[in-house]
Amino acid sequence: MICIASAVAALSLAGNAFTLSWIHSVERIEWQEHWVVDVDARLTIDWARVKGSGAGMEPPPDAMLRNGWWIYRPQLPAQDSLLLAVSGATVSGWQLCVDGGACHDIEKLVAGERAIDSLRLSGHNHCKPAR
């Protein structure tokens, strides 16, 4: 299960892997990360890709260019959760696509029309409100 929480609500989505995507607020370039929920309900990044480069978005030296995307494998330890800022400065909100399932604008999914400033993604065992 994937837990999505804000200060106003929390919900779970069925699945053990997801792709998180967003548009960079300055460069207006799409970025995607694929995450897997491991057996301990921790989040492990599988791969990332960025459609171009720019300020603060330089792909690492081991990135491969494929079909206009710089694809690479970030070297991060498993995470209990991911805290996502909701600034309002981006072209679109955070998008989450569950493997084998639907894609969601997760800000609207969790908060509706209520204003929020952050979201927390986690495996279901680590589900806590975002603050």
Salt bridges, closest charged atoms under 4 A:
ASP46 OD2 - HIS34 ND1 3.52
ASP46 OD1 - ARG73 NH1 3.14
ASP80 OD1 - ARG42 NE 2.83
ASP80 OD1 - HIS126 NE2 3.86
ASP99 OD2 - HIS34 NE2 2.95
